Amino acid sequence: MLNHRFARPNPLLRAALVAGLLLSCSTALAKGTLVYCSEGSPEGFQPQFFTTGTTFDAVSVPMFNRLVE
């Protein structure tokens, strides 16, 4: 039987190739991300203390809607 020896790739080279592939994929996927801009920043994250619509929209609906699901 013939015994062939194959050279193993350098682990550092392999890690660099994997990192390069991951970075190229992430930039391609980042072009399609969703960006949501609110009309203003909430006054706080406790809706029982604030009465503005911006605070209600940003905090209470996403937080307290999940309690009953």
C-alpha positions in Angstrom: 0.0 0.0 0.0 1.1 3.5 -0.7 1.2 5.8 2.2 0.7 9.4 1.1 1.4 12.3 3.4 -0.7 15.4 3.0 0.5 18.6 4.4 -1.9 20.0 7.0 -2.8 23.6 6.6 -1.5 26.1 9.1 -4.1 26.7 11.8 -3.5 30.4 11.7 -4.1 30.4 8.0 -7.3 28.4 8.4 -8.5 30.9 11.1 -7.8 33.8 8.9 -9.7 32.3 6.0 -12.7 31.6 8.2 -12.6 35.1 9.7 -12.5 36.6 6.2 -15.4 34.5 5.0 -17.5 35.5 8.0 -16.7 39.2 7.6 -17.7 39.1 3.9 -21.0 37.4 4.8 -21.8 39.8 7.5 -21.4 42.9 5.3 -23.6 41.3 2.7 -26.3 40.6 5.2 -26.1 44.0 6.9 -27.3 45.7 3.8 -30.8 44.3 4.3 -31.2 45.0 8.0 -34.2 46.9 9.4 -33.7 50.3 11.0 -36.6 51.7 13.0 -36.5 55.4 14.0 -39.0 56.5 16.6 -40.4 60.0 16.7 -38.5 60.7 19.9 -36.7 59.1 22.8 -38.8 57.8 25.8 -38.5 59.7 29.0 -37.8 56.5 30.9 -38.4 52.8 30.9 -41.1 52.6 33.6 -44.4 53.5 31.9 -46.3 53.9 35.2 -44.3 57.1 35.9 -44.5 58.8 32.5 -47.5 59.8 30.4 -46.1 60.8 27.0 -47.1 58.9 23.9 -43.5 58.3 23.0 -42.8 56.5 26.3 -46.0 54.5 26.0 -45.2 53.4 22.5 -41.6 52.5 23.2 -41.9 50.8 26.5 -45.3 49.6 27.7 -46.6 47.9 24.5 -43.6 45.7 23.8 -42.9 44.9 27.5 -46.4 44.3 28.9 -47.9 42.7 25.7 -45.6 39.7 26.3 -46.9 39.1 29.8 -50.2 37.6 28.7 -48.9 35.5 25.7 
